[in-house]
Amino acid sequence: MLFSTRPKEDRKDLYDREKEIETIKDSIRRREWSAVLGIRRIGKTSIVNVATNEVGGIKVVINMMRLYDPRKKKYLKEDFLKLVLESVNEAIKKYTLGGRVVRFITNVLGIDEEAFINFNLVKIKPKLKRFREEDINYLFRELNDMAKDNGKTLLIVFDEAQELSKVNVDFTSIFHDIYEYCLNTVIIYTGSMVRILNNVLKDMQYREPFFGRYIRTIELPKFTPEQSKDFLLKGFEEEGIMVSEKVIEEALLKFDGIPGWLTHFGSEYSFAIKHGVKPDIESILEKAIEEVKEEVKNFIKYSQSPVRYSAIFLAIDRLGGRAKLHEVKKVASSIINDEVPEPRVYEMLNRLIDYGFIEKENDEYLLPKDEPSRIGIVKASMEVLGEY
């Protein structure tokens, strides 16, 4: 279903993205690594799911957002290892495989195989310190050989891979080892904090021993107005619901071509009609706003300068949603009645770009155009300022 809010697994449930899916599939066939980049709710996970499912293979998905904690600047190696082993465990169960991989892991940890298969944290967690970085390399080699023995390609997906930059592990060495010795393995990175992930990948590509290893970049744009309209019309047709042109046009204005928001709108609107409730686009919008508000509020509260970040967001909003550096500096300073140095404002604006909360166009800084993001950012900023 087009309006399913869960990550898609089948192409029939995904709108368009044919070019991106085929690019990922072709990269896998060529044994090339790739990075799928795009803003939040653009559909990265769904596209990777569909492409990898169509190619086949044995897939290990390491969702780095399971580690995400806005209060932490760094993640412990043991936390990352737990995530990797849990992801491997899930793949082994899904594909009913194991054998040598399970034996390798349990031998390193010094636990029985049943404890790993059942993922008994009481037994596993205290032993994680035994796993050295070279053991991570050997684990991926064992996975590579297991997949090869079964006539499959090993696909390792690092979802929201920008979080790798916070893990206290030398990934350049690990990925070099995989690239050189795991010839049956393909790695796919996804990331919504595009600039951060790009920097992680560039840093890796231009450092020894990974120097010169090519990673194909696939960037996902928002839907055009025409695509957004077609998506909604096809989705409502699939649901067996007639919707007026006025409702469609209002949704296009509010959700600005972001597939996740359009899907959220279509799902909620259809559900209301099917259950005899008058659909209310404003209440649907409010749910989306609340989601963004909490996300942004967590970022601001656990930053080093919550008051200043709030003021910067509000300054851009008061300047019409787009503003130049000196304008942001002036308005932000007046909001908090404290002079914020322009170099500091510049630094903070760049961090907000890195995290995907704002964009830069020529010499202007822009809030997102979709209403859930823009209003959610403003509400979060006002609430944080109200707490100080």
HUJO-V795216 format. One record per helix or strand. SS is the DSSP state (~ for helix, > for strand). FROM is the first residue (numbers start at 1). LEN is the number of residues. Records with the same first field share a line. If there is no record, write none. Layout:
SS=FROM-LEN  FROM-LEN
This chain:
~=11-3  18-12  44-12  64-3  77-18  100-10  113-5  121-10  133-17  161-6  171-11  194-12  225-15  245-11  259-16  281-21  306-13  325-12  342-13  371-17
>=33-5  58-6  75-1  154-6  167-1  185-7  215-5  322-3  358-4  364-4
